[in-house]
Amino acid sequence: MMPLRELDVRQILREGGLPFQLIMDTIASLEPDEGLRLLAIFEPLPLIRQLKQRGYIHTSRQIDDDDWEIVFTPETASSSETQADASPSSADIWPDPVWNMDLTDLTPPEPMERILARLETMKAGEVLFALLSREPVFLFNELKLRGHEWVGNFDSTGSVFRIMIRFNPSEAAA
C-alpha cells in the first residue's frame, strides 16, 4: 500500500483562507511513491483537474456534510521510473548539452520554473543538462506536453537527480 501524507485544510477553508499554495507545496514535497490524503470541506474539482494533468489520480469520499477526504496518488506506483524510462533509447547519440544548470540548492517549484524558462530560449534539438535535489516528477508531465525528450536518473549517492532534456526533437527533424 502506498504511503499517504495527510493534509487537513478544513480549518483554513472555514476561516476563509486559500490553502492552494500549501496543497501545491505539499504535493511538490511528496516522494515519487507517496500520495496525499487531503481533508477539505468540499470536493475541490479545479484542484483535482489540475493534479490530474500532473499525473495524479484521485478518489473522493464525502464523510459528512462539509467534510471530504480526497486521496491523490501518482498514476502508477512507479510513475517516476516509468516516466524516466519513457525517454528515448537513443540517449547515447544525443548532442552535447548546450546548457548546464545546477539547481540542487533551489526548492520546488523553482528548479522546474527555471528549466522551463530556459527551454523557451532553446532551439529544436538542443540539449539541456540539469542537476536537481529531487526527481522532478511534475516536470516530466510538462516536458511530455511540450514534446521534449528526456533521460534521467539519480547519481551514485542517490541524492542528486541528473536530467538531460532535448528540446522538441521533432521540430529539428522537420
Salt bridges, closest charged atoms under 4 A:
GLU6 OE1 - ARG37 NH1 2.33
ASP8 OD2 - ARG10 NH2 2.58
GLU34 OE1 - ARG5 NH2 2.95
ASP66 OD2 - ARG14 NH2 3.68
ASP67 OD1 - ARG10 NH1 2.73
GLU69 OE2 - ARG37 NE 2.45
GLU69 OE1 - ARG61 NE 3.30
GLU110 OE2 - ARG114 NH2 2.79
GLU120 OE2 - ARG146 NH1 3.39
GLU142 OE1 - ARG146 NH2 3.22
GLU149 OE1 - ARG166 NH2 2.83
